[in-house]
Amino acid sequence: MNIDRFKINLDAMARTNRYEVEIHGPAGIRSRGLRCTDVSIPAKSIGTTSNSYLSAGPESVYADSVDYGQTVSLSFMLDHTYEDRQKMELWQSYIYDEAYNLQYPDKYWGSMKIIQMGVDNLPIYEVELHQCFPTTISSIGFASGGETSIQTFSTDFSFRSWSSSFENSPGGLLGGLFNKFSRKLESKVNKKLSDKLFG
């Protein structure tokens, strides 16, 4: 392999710190996940079962179930408003209310998007969680002798399934060139717009 070609490709590799999170809950609960410091795209696995039609013959393997992981954990930094914590607690109040007990699922189901961004700050891969809701909100600790570090908390979400989409789906030579050109153009426009807005 040509080392120069390898170095050029390194610049285009996906980075772990380039991502966005969009959370959509019931009753207008929304979060862009700006203070989300840690999240993982869930796994998906196909369960199998084996069966042999002949007593001495080899077994054949068949798919018999699908597992989407069903849980994802997000970590947040807290600012002085505790905004993200407020939204998670409000969401949980739609799940369980002291007066009315547990609510129907369609009253509290939401969705979440986890988006991998490219080095040009444009989306390259997106996963959407379906029928998700916060099941666990972690405790928050305090220590008088500790460092003045930023306060954090985490939330576990349960969900039914997820689906994904790729920005650069294969589309032949012309489709690939068009996608590449349009991404470069969009990246330049976004950069100029950002320079104008934020100096």
C-alpha positions in Angstrom: 0.0 0.0 0.0 1.2 3.5 -0.8 2.0 5.3 2.5 1.0 8.7 1.1 -2.4 7.4 0.1 -2.8 5.9 3.5 -2.0 9.2 5.2 -4.5 11.0 3.0 -7.2 8.5 4.0 -6.4 9.0 7.7 -7.7 12.6 7.5 -11.1 11.2 6.3 -11.5 8.6 9.1 -14.5 8.9 11.4 -13.6 10.3 14.9 -15.1 9.2 18.2 -15.6 12.8 19.4 -17.6 13.9 16.3 -21.2 13.1 17.1 -24.6 14.6 17.8 -27.6 13.4 19.8 -31.2 14.4 19.3 -33.7 13.3 21.9 -37.5 13.6 21.3 -39.8 12.9 24.3 -43.5 13.2 25.0 -45.2 16.6 25.5 -42.6 18.6 23.7 -39.6 17.4 25.7 -36.6 18.0 23.4 -32.8 17.9 23.8 -30.1 18.5 21.3 -27.6 16.7 23.6 -25.2 19.6 23.5 -23.8 18.6 26.9 -23.8 14.8 26.2 -20.2 13.6 26.8 -20.6 9.9 26.2 -23.0 7.7 24.2 -22.7 4.4 22.2 -24.6 3.2 19.2 -26.3 -0.1 20.4 -25.4 -3.5 19.0 -27.7 -5.8 17.0 -27.4 -9.5 17.0 -29.3 -12.4 15.3 -30.2 -15.3 17.5 -29.9 -18.8 16.0 -31.1 -22.3 16.5 -29.7 -25.5 15.1 -31.6 -28.4 13.7 -30.7 -31.6 11.9 -33.2 -33.5 9.6 -31.0 -36.6 9.7 -30.0 -38.3 12.9 -26.3 -38.5 11.8 -26.2 -35.5 9.4 -24.8 -32.1 10.0 -26.9 -29.5 11.7 -28.2 -26.4 9.9 -28.3 -23.1 11.6 -31.4 -20.9 11.3 -32.1 -17.4 12.5 -34.9 -17.4 15.2 -34.7 -14.0 16.9 -33.2 -10.5 16.8 -31.8 -8.5 19.7 -31.3 -4.8 19.3 -29.5 -4.3 22.6 -32.6 -2.7 24.1 -30.5 -0.3 26.4 -28.3 2.7 25.7 -26.6 5.0 28.3 -25.9 8.7 27.9 -23.6 10.8 30.2 -24.3 14.6 30.5 -22.4 17.5 31.9 -24.6 19.7 34.1 -24.7 23.5 33.8 -26.1 25.9 36.5 -29.7 25.3 35.2 -29.6 21.5 35.4 -31.6 21.6 32.2 -30.8 18.0 31.0 -31.5 16.6 34.4 -34.8 18.5 34.5 -35.9 17.1 31.2 -35.1 13.5 32.1 -37.0 13.8 35.4 -39.9 15.4 33.6 -40.0 12.5 31.1 -40.0 10.0 33.9 -43.0 11.8 35.5 -44.9 10.9 32.3 -44.1 7.3 32.9 -44.9 7.1 36.6 -47.2 9.6 38.4 -47.8 9.3 42.2 -51.5 9.9 41.7 -52.2 7.8 38.6 -49.4 5.2 38.8 -47.9 3.8 35.5 -49.1 5.4 32.3 -49.8 3.7 28.9 -46.6 3.3 26.8 -47.9 5.5 24.0 -48.0 8.4 26.5 -44.3 8.2 27.2 -42.5 6.6 24.2 -40.1 8.9 22.4 -37.2 8.6 19.9 -33.5 9.3 19.8 -31.1 10.0 17.0 -27.3 9.3 17.4 -25.4 10.9 14.5 -21.8 10.3 13.5 -20.4 13.4 12.0 -17.5 13.5 9.5 -14.4 15.7 9.8 -16.4 18.2 7.6 -19.1 18.4 10.4 -21.7 16.8 8.1 -23.6 13.6 9.0 -22.2 10.3 7.7 -24.2 7.7 9.7 -27.3 8.0 11.8 -29.1 5.6 14.1 -32.7 6.2 15.4 -33.9 4.5 18.5 -37.7 3.7 18.4 -40.1 3.6 21.4 -37.4 4.8 23.8 -37.8 6.2 27.3 -35.4 6.9 30.3 -35.5 4.0 32.7 -32.7 5.0 35.1 -31.3 8.4 36.1 -28.1 8.1 38.0 -27.4 9.7 41.4 -25.4 12.9 41.7 -22.5 13.0 44.2 -21.0 15.9 46.2 -17.8 16.1 48.1 -16.5 19.1 50.0 -12.9 18.1 49.7 -13.0 17.1 46.1 -11.8 18.9 43.0 -13.9 21.6 41.4 -14.8 19.3 38.5 -17.9 19.6 36.3 -20.9 17.9 37.7 -22.2 15.0 35.6 -25.0 12.4 35.6 -26.0 9.6 33.3 -29.3 8.2 32.0 -30.2 4.8 30.7 -32.7 4.5 28.0 -34.7 1.4 27.0 -36.0 1.1 23.5 -37.7 -1.5 21.2 -35.5 -1.4 18.1 -33.3 0.9 16.0 -32.8 1.7 12.3 -29.9 3.3 10.6 -29.1 5.4 7.5 -25.9 6.2 5.7 -25.2 9.5 4.1 -22.8 8.0 1.5 -24.9 5.0 0.3 -23.3 3.3 -2.8 -24.8 4.8 -5.9 -22.3 4.1 -8.7 -19.4 6.3 -9.9 -21.5 9.3 -10.8 -23.6 9.1 -7.6 -20.4 8.9 -5.5 -18.8 11.9 -7.2 -22.0 13.9 -6.8 -22.2 13.0 -3.1 -18.5 14.0 -2.6 -18.9 17.3 -4.4 -22.2 18.2 -2.6 -20.6 17.5 0.8 -17.6 19.7 0.0 -19.9 22.5 -1.1 -22.2 22.2 2.0 -19.1 22.1 4.2 -17.8 25.3 2.7 -21.2 27.0 3.0 -21.5 26.0 6.7 -18.0 27.2 7.4 -18.6 30.6 5.8 -21.9 30.9 7.6 -20.3 30.0 11.0 -17.5 32.6 10.4 -20.1 35.3 9.7 -22.2 34.4 12.8 -19.4 33.8 15.3 -16.7 36.0 14.0 
